[in-house]
Amino acid sequence: MKVLVVGSGHGGCAMAAILAKRGHRVGILKLGNKMHLENFNCLKQRKSIRLYGTEGTGDFPLSLVTTQPAQAVPWADVIFIYYVSSYHPFVAERIAPYLNSSQLVVINPGYLGSLIFCKEIKKDRSDRTPLFAEFETLPFSSRIIQPGCVKISSKNIRHPFAAYPASNNRTVKKILTPLLGDCVERTSLIEVALHNPNLIIHTIGVLMNVSLVENPKKTFAMYKDGFSKSIWNLVFALDQEKMNVLEAIGAEKRSYFDEFRLRTFEDNSIDAIEGFNRYANEAPDGPFAIDHRYITEDLPMGLGLLYSLGNALAIDTPICKSLINLADAFLPQYNFWSNIRTIDQFANGNIREFINILKFGSSQPQKPQPQYQA
């Protein structure tokens, strides 16, 4: 299969290396920013990527390494978007003119980004809209350890996802399973977005440890150092707000730890805190500044969406709201309340109609005829 990874950061390089190792033709497309530029230039020069870590070691060929969407996008069967979700409008604008209806576009992290891409496509011609899907979280924990080299420290066992619309879940699953393994269907993009662990763990882990994050005299590792008994109580309270919203949209009321165990471990009965500590021991140190994507992405895109959904469903989310207020006070230059991702950006009016559109592609709760074949 021809697979294009859009983004040359940690997550994108891990995905590219694994798929190339598994024998797929893999391309990497970088769009217009300077992050990971040295790494990208190395990949472009060598036309290969070097893998280290738990998934093996080796050099694997890349079929395409470019900054030209017109060259890369039409070439691909499946396109994985690995850009910070606040960049979704930028990425959509750059690649939408070259997408076609025979492709699958997978956005990770999603936070309803599929709707931004579809909106951009419809500015031109709606008849070339591809399949879309979103995952809860990245399939691998990874870091670029030097230019052209990525190290994977752990992987997810299962991959919960939703297609857009979710009535296409079965078709998308047939495409993704040979690439990633066990893909677990969810009811809609909302369920997938709210189960992104980062909107809970990243935001609380940073905001409740600001003095440690900003202390230059000590090394801070959020996953190892950031969660005391009292902070876990805060995690559980925010998680309850999330579950209340899930229940209201008709999704299963699963906790952060339920979903964490499902994604991460073969044994779903493992103790929650023990499982988290295992993951923490593999996680890198940091962050070392509060204006990090753990806040600048996961708060407006994740907590902002949770607050917006709660507001539309008349469900109180006081912990969520308080964390956004704290971040606004810590980082007033970001003006988070003016930049949160809300359902008003995608739907005018009725939340129930919006949920049906995500599930069925229509405001009416009825499954349309299949539009795609795997």
C-alpha positions in Angstrom: 0.0 0.0 0.0 1.2 3.6 -0.7 1.1 5.5 2.6 1.8 9.2 3.0 2.8 10.6 6.4 2.2 14.3 6.6 4.6 15.6 9.3 8.2 14.8 10.1 8.0 14.9 13.9 8.3 12.2 16.5 4.9 10.5 15.8 5.1 10.8 12.1 8.6 9.4 11.9 7.6 6.4 14.1 4.6 5.7 11.9 6.7 6.0 8.7 9.4 3.7 10.0 7.0 1.0 11.1 5.0 1.0 7.9 8.2 0.9 5.8 9.5 -2.0 7.9 6.2 -3.8 7.2 6.8 -3.5 3.5 4.6 -0.6 2.5 5.7 2.2 0.2 6.0 5.2 2.5 6.3 8.9 1.8 6.8 11.9 4.1 5.4 15.3 3.3 6.5 18.3 5.3 4.5 21.5 5.2 6.0 24.9 5.7 7.3 25.2 9.3 10.8 25.0 10.6 10.3 22.3 13.3 12.3 19.1 12.8 13.9 20.7 9.7 17.3 19.1 10.3 15.6 15.7 10.6 13.5 16.2 7.5 16.6 17.2 5.4 18.4 14.1 6.6 15.5 11.9 5.6 15.3 13.6 2.2 19.0 13.1 1.5 19.1 9.5 2.6 15.7 8.4 1.3 15.5 6.1 4.3 14.6 6.2 8.0 16.5 4.5 10.8 14.5 2.7 13.6 15.5 1.9 17.1 13.7 0.6 20.2 11.1 -1.9 21.2 9.9 -2.5 17.6 13.3 -3.5 16.2 16.4 -1.9 14.6 17.1 -1.2 11.0 17.2 1.2 8.1 14.0 1.2 5.9 13.5 2.9 2.5 11.2 5.9 1.9 9.6 6.1 -1.5 9.1 9.9 -1.3 10.3 12.8 0.9 9.1 16.2 -0.2 7.6 19.5 0.7 5.3 19.5 -2.4 1.7 18.5 -1.7 0.9 18.3 -5.4 3.5 15.6 -5.8 2.8 13.6 -2.7 -0.9 13.7 -2.0 -2.3 12.2 -5.2 0.3 9.4 -5.0 -1.1 8.0 -1.7 -3.7 5.4 -0.9 -3.8 6.3 2.8 -2.7 9.6 4.3 -1.8 10.0 8.0 -1.9 13.5 9.4 0.7 14.0 12.1 0.5 17.7 12.9 -0.5 19.4 16.1 -4.3 19.8 15.9 -4.2 23.6 16.1 -2.5 23.4 12.6 -5.4 21.5 11.1 -6.7 24.5 9.1 -3.3 25.2 7.7 -2.7 21.5 6.7 -6.2 21.2 5.3 -5.7 24.3 3.1 -2.4 22.9 1.7 -3.5 19.4 0.9 -7.3 19.6 0.2 -6.9 20.6 -3.5 -5.1 17.3 -4.2 -7.3 14.8 -2.3 -9.6 12.4 -4.0 -12.5 10.1 -3.1 -10.5 6.9 -3.4 -8.3 7.8 -0.4 -8.4 7.4 3.4 -7.2 10.3 5.5 -6.4 9.5 9.1 -6.0 12.4 11.5 -4.1 11.9 14.8 -4.7 13.7 17.1 -8.2 14.4 15.8 -10.3 16.6 18.0 -12.9 16.8 15.1 -10.2 17.8 12.6 -11.9 15.8 9.9 -14.7 18.4 9.8 -12.1 21.1 9.1 -10.7 19.1 6.2 -14.1 18.4 4.7 -15.1 22.1 5.0 -11.9 23.0 3.1 -12.6 20.4 0.4 -16.1 21.7 -0.2 -14.8 25.2 -1.0 -13.8 23.7 -4.3 -15.5 20.4 -5.3 -17.4 18.2 -2.8 -17.3 15.1 -5.1 -13.7 14.3 -4.2 -14.1 14.0 -0.4 -12.1 11.0 0.8 -12.9 8.7 3.7 -11.8 10.2 7.1 -10.9 8.6 10.4 -9.5 9.7 13.7 -7.7 7.9 16.5 -7.7 8.6 20.3 -3.9 8.8 20.5 -0.7 8.0 18.7 0.0 4.3 18.2 3.6 4.6 19.4 5.5 6.5 22.1 8.6 7.7 20.2 11.3 10.3 20.0 13.6 11.5 17.2 17.0 10.8 18.8 19.1 12.3 16.0 18.4 13.4 12.5 17.0 10.6 10.4 16.6 8.3 13.5 13.5 7.6 15.6 13.3 5.4 18.7 10.1 3.7 19.8 9.7 3.1 23.5 6.3 1.5 23.6 3.2 0.8 21.4 -0.5 0.6 21.8 -2.0 -2.9 21.6 -5.3 -1.7 20.3 -6.3 1.4 18.4 -9.8 2.9 19.1 -11.0 5.0 16.1 -14.1 6.4 14.5 -14.7 7.1 10.8 -16.4 10.2 9.6 -19.2 9.4 9.3 -19.1 6.5 11.7 -21.4 4.5 9.5 -18.2 3.9 7.5 -16.4 2.3 10.4 -16.4 -1.2 9.0 -14.9 0.0 5.7 -12.2 2.0 7.4 -11.4 -0.9 9.8 -10.7 -3.2 6.8 -8.2 -0.7 5.4 -6.5 0.1 8.7 -6.2 -3.3 10.3 -3.5 -4.6 7.9 -1.5 -1.4 8.6 -1.9 -1.2 12.4 -3.5 -4.3 13.9 -6.4 -4.3 16.2 -8.6 -1.3 15.4 -11.6 -0.8 17.8 -14.7 1.0 16.5 -16.2 3.9 18.4 -19.6 5.6 17.9 -18.4 8.9 16.6 -15.5 11.4 16.4 -16.8 13.0 19.6 -16.2 9.8 21.5 -12.7 9.4 20.1 -11.8 13.0 20.8 -12.9 12.9 24.5 -11.0 9.6 25.0 -7.8 11.4 23.9 -5.9 11.0 27.2 -3.9 14.2 26.7 -6.9 16.5 27.4 -6.8 15.1 31.0 -3.3 14.0 31.7 -1.3 16.7 29.9 -3.4 19.6 31.1 -3.6 18.6 34.7 0.0 17.3 34.8 1.4 20.7 33.7 -1.0 23.2 35.2 -0.9 21.5 38.7 3.0 21.4 38.6 3.9 24.8 37.2 6.6 25.5 39.7 8.3 22.2 38.9 7.9 22.7 35.1 9.6 26.1 35.3 12.3 25.2 37.8 15.6 25.3 35.9 17.5 23.7 38.8 15.7 20.4 38.7 14.7 17.8 36.1 11.0 17.3 35.9 9.4 14.3 34.4 5.6 14.9 34.3 4.5 11.3 34.1 6.8 10.2 36.9 6.7 13.3 39.2 3.4 15.0 38.4 0.7 12.9 40.0 0.2 12.8 43.7 -2.8 11.4 45.5 -4.6 14.7 45.5 -3.8 15.4 41.8 -5.3 11.9 41.0 -8.5 13.1 42.7 -8.5 16.0 40.3 -8.0 13.6 37.4 -10.9 11.5 38.5 -13.1 14.6 38.9 -12.3 15.9 35.3 -12.7 12.4 34.0 -16.2 12.2 35.5 -17.2 15.4 33.6 -15.9 13.8 30.4 -17.9 10.6 31.1 -21.1 12.6 31.8 -20.8 14.1 28.3 -20.1 10.7 26.8 -23.2 9.3 28.4 -25.3 12.3 27.2 -24.2 11.7 23.5 -25.1 8.0 23.7 -21.6 6.6 24.1 -20.4 4.1 26.6 -19.4 5.8 29.9 -15.8 4.6 29.9 -13.2 6.2 32.2 -9.7 7.4 31.3 -8.3 4.2 32.9 -10.7 1.9 31.1 -9.5 3.3 27.8 -5.9 3.4 28.8 -5.9 -0.3 29.7 -7.7 -1.2 26.5 -5.1 0.7 24.3 -2.0 -0.3 26.3 -2.2 -3.8 27.8 -3.1 -7.3 26.6 -4.5 -7.8 30.2 -7.4 -5.4 30.7 -7.6 -6.3 34.4 -4.2 -4.7 35.3 -4.4 -2.2 38.2 -4.9 1.3 36.8 -2.2 3.1 38.8 0.3 0.2 38.3 -0.3 0.4 34.6 0.2 4.2 34.5 3.4 3.9 36.5 4.7 1.3 33.9 4.0 3.8 31.1 5.5 6.6 33.2 8.8 4.7 33.5 9.1 4.6 29.7 8.0 8.3 29.1 10.6 11.0 28.4 11.4 13.8 30.9 9.7 17.2 30.6 8.0 19.4 29.7 10.3 22.2 30.8 8.1 25.2 29.9 4.4 25.8 30.3 3.9 27.1 26.8 4.3 23.6 25.5 1.9 21.7 23.2 0.7 19.8 26.3 -1.1 23.1 27.1 -1.1 25.1 23.8 -2.7 22.2 21.9 -4.5 19.9 24.4 -6.2 22.7 26.4 -7.9 24.7 23.7 -8.5 21.7 21.4 -9.3 19.1 24.0 -10.6 20.8 27.1 -12.2 23.5 25.0 -14.1 20.9 23.0 -15.2 19.2 26.3 -16.5 22.5 27.7 -18.3 23.3 24.4 -20.0 19.9 24.4 -21.0 20.2 28.0 -22.4 23.7 27.4 -24.5 22.5 24.4 -25.8 19.5 26.4 -26.5 21.6 29.6 -23.9 19.5 31.6 -21.8 21.3 34.1 -18.0 21.0 33.6 -16.6 23.2 36.4 -13.2 21.4 36.6 -12.7 21.8 32.9 -13.7 25.5 33.0 -11.4 26.1 35.9 -8.4 24.6 34.2 -9.0 26.8 31.1 -9.2 29.8 33.4 -6.0 28.9 35.1 -4.2 28.5 31.8 -5.6 31.9 30.7 -4.1 33.4 33.8 -0.7 31.7 33.4 -0.4 32.4 29.7 -2.6 35.5 28.9 -0.9 36.0 25.6 -2.6 32.8 24.2 -6.2 34.1 25.0 -7.4 30.5 25.3 -11.1 31.3 25.6 -11.1 33.0 22.3 -9.3 30.1 20.6 -10.9 26.9 21.9 -12.3 24.3 19.5 -16.1 24.5 19.8 -19.0 22.6 18.1 -20.2 26.0 16.9 -17.4 25.9 14.4 -19.0 22.8 12.8 -22.7 22.9 13.6 -25.4 25.5 13.6 -27.9 24.8 16.4 -29.1 21.4 17.5 -26.5 19.2 19.2 -28.5 16.1 18.5 -28.5 16.8 14.8 -24.7 17.3 15.0 -24.3 13.9 16.7 -26.3 12.2 14.0 -24.3 13.9 11.2 -21.1 12.5 12.8 -22.6 9.0 13.0 -24.5 8.8 9.8 -23.6 11.7 7.6 -27.1 13.0 7.9 -29.1 14.8 10.6 -31.5 11.9 10.5 -30.5 8.8 12.6 -30.6 6.3 9.7 -27.6 4.6 8.1 -27.0 5.5 4.5 -26.0 3.1 1.8 -22.3 2.4 1.8 -20.4 4.9 -0.3 -17.0 3.2 -0.3 -15.5 -0.3 -0.7 -12.3 -1.4 1.0 
